[in-house]
Amino acid sequence: MFSLNKTGPKLGVDINSETITLIQVEKTKRGIEFVRFAYQPSPINSVREGIIVDPEAVGYTLKEVIQSAGIKIARPLPLLNVAAPGQSVIIRLLPVPTGIPPEELADVVRQEALHHVPFPLEEANLDWSLLPASERTDVDGVQRVDVILAAIQKHIVDSFWHVSDIVGIPLNTISVSSLSTIRALAFAGYGVQEDKLTMSVSVRHDGTDINFLKAGTPLFSRSVVLGMDTLTESIARSLDITVMEARGLAPHIPLLQTSSNDAALTQAAQITRTVLGDISDEIIRSIDFYRSQVGEVEIHEMYVSGPGSIVPQVDRFLQTRLNIPSKIIDPFQNLVNSELIPMNQRAVYALPLGLLVEPAWSPVSTVDLDLNREGPSATLLEGLGPVAGISVVAEETTPWFLPALSVGAAILLGVSGFWAYATQVDIPQKQAQIDRQQAAFDTQKVQLKQLPEIKEATEQLERRKAILENIIKERHPWSQTLETIRIDTPEGVQIRKVVLSQHTLRLEGHATDFKGVSHLAINIEGSHLAPTVEVESASREEDDPRIINFAITAAITPERIVNPANALPGTAPAPGSPNAITSRPQSSKPQFLDFYATWCGPCNALKPHVEAAKRQYGDKIEFVSIDIDDPKNRALVEQYNVHAVPNMFFLGQQGQVLDHMVGFQGRDALMKAMSRLYTVAQNGSSR
């Protein structure tokens, strides 16, 4: 039975830890028109790190949002368009030869996905798209084009389907947060120039999406787990207020002022500058990595969006830190009735607007990946209701059905004669020819599938050869590398696999929270072992959400470890060398330098443990506390390259750095490092 079902309105829904926001736009005679907007606070602890952990609570709240917007759940049913957070999606750019037929391209992409997706493909939803703007000719004369591949775990997709089933309306698409924001930018005319490289920085609640754009096409994408949730939680802890109260301070923070009549706002501004400084550092790392791949390029402009844009003058702050012209966008500027959204709120809702932008609405082609093409897992599908699942709708017989049936029967009689001739004479001859061509095609297809495996095997042999040659020549101090990793691993992080190649380090392991993973990456980069460090993946384990599986990759420079002057940022070279530190607090004893801030919650939590260590080791070790906000300490802060607190240096008698800790890693880690320093003091020598 045939059916011409009319679809209902599409609803762009952004689900995050703070709010559930709904937007509806429609194409009318007046243009693209803004129709509805509604939101409600998210249920407490229902969304964590951007992942829905309580679909029922989210579903019932979304149902209330839809009702408050005046949308009736009736046929034709509305459709839900949602977005998955960037840090939960694996995104890769894969170069492939041009001209591959679609069915072969699907096989090639799935084969490549085996090497890039860190979880089994049967547990993942995939989608990919060609990027025509990336067509080029390689040095070997082969024409290639990039394919953007996105993969997400099915249990995340299932959580959206569960919400859809509770609401009672179908789930249409699942986009990627960063790609949705880019579509909103292109619709409003941002980043559409073909001759200019621009950036999109979307500071969401659970993370920040960083994208390099040219003509609306993402050339490089990265998401980091630093966002408005990080900021509001830090302010709440420091000021001893609720997270909700901390969120209320965000629009009033004097970001570019050094002082304010309101002490709470002044302290909040200090914390905000620290968090935004960390986000700026991640943007700088992304720029450096991109330039290492494509060479030196100029970034003409940076577009700021997301909930982070609510902080006053955040664009000026980033522009000052990065030296890139920056602006807060207005994604609604081309919409009819856009005045219904306050100007200072528009950049906040770029993501849900991008969920509704049709390809024909943009001046350039944008990437439109849908992680819902493969649907939910088979187990969840069995339990879904008739709306979210598959339903059959019976239709009444139309008046023109019988005449059409008679005409169809007459045509069928004429065709049957031709069919008899074709099946008995013509088709058998052509079938034999087709079988021969198919056999040749199958042989070529098998060979094409084997090419990546042969290439990978060859590369592995080359890497092993290079490693063996370096080991034989004793060029790389691998023992020092492993010792540096051991020292820099924070509490709550367990490394289960270390892969070392000639210039690459890869760590895989488990952690109890995402901060531990970030601290490990920061510590390794701070050790000068690896000038470039990237968190390749970090996701909660499906069977036990308390455990986070992660993978970190780094481009290492082992020869730099040989020189103690390069061991850590701000460490002291040997006495008498041109770079020797002369401005540290003078002492004949080993020293413990504790850089802190009065507004720093972790610093205050660490203070009792430092006092306990002082009581135990104070006769042999000199304890020095340094307030980073005191102008008198500015030289020491700059000398030791301190950008985050708490930040602790353990110095030998000659001022050399024996150990270094960043962040509150617990009492055991502090006392272990202090014990090593005490041993040095007793022996009267340094390691």
Secondary structure as UniProt FT lines:
FT   STRAND          10..15
FT   STRAND          19..28
FT   TURN            29..30
FT   STRAND          31..41
FT   TURN            44..45
FT   STRAND          47..48
FT   TURN            49..50
FT   STRAND          51..52
FT   HELIX           55..68
FT   TURN            69..70
FT   STRAND          79..84
FT   HELIX           86..88
FT   STRAND          90..97
FT   TURN            98..99
FT   HELIX           102..116
FT   HELIX           121..123
FT   STRAND          124..137
FT   TURN            139..140
FT   STRAND          143..153
FT   HELIX           154..167
FT   STRAND          171..176
FT   HELIX           177..187
FT   TURN            188..189
FT   TURN            194..195
FT   STRAND          197..203
FT   STRAND          208..214
FT   TURN            215..216
FT   STRAND          217..224
FT   HELIX           228..239
FT   HELIX           243..249
FT   HELIX           250..252
FT   TURN            255..256
FT   HELIX           263..294
FT   STRAND          299..305
FT   HELIX           307..310
FT   TURN            312..313
FT   HELIX           314..322
FT   STRAND          326..328
FT   TURN            331..334
FT   HELIX           338..340
FT   HELIX           343..349
FT   HELIX           350..354
FT   TURN            355..356
FT   HELIX           359..361
FT   TURN            371..374
FT   HELIX           378..383
FT   TURN            386..388
FT   TURN            399..400
FT   HELIX           401..421
FT   HELIX           422..426
FT   HELIX           427..473
FT   HELIX           478..488
FT   TURN            491..492
FT   STRAND          493..500
FT   STRAND          504..511
FT   HELIX           514..526
FT   TURN            527..528
FT   STRAND          532..540
FT   TURN            545..546
FT   STRAND          548..555
FT   HELIX           558..561
FT   HELIX           564..566
FT   TURN            569..570
FT   TURN            575..576
FT   TURN            578..579
FT   STRAND          591..596
FT   TURN            598..599
FT   HELIX           601..617
FT   TURN            618..620
FT   STRAND          622..627
FT   TURN            628..629
FT   HELIX           631..633
FT   HELIX           634..639
FT   TURN            640..641
FT   STRAND          647..651
FT   TURN            653..654
FT   STRAND          657..662
FT   HELIX           667..683
//
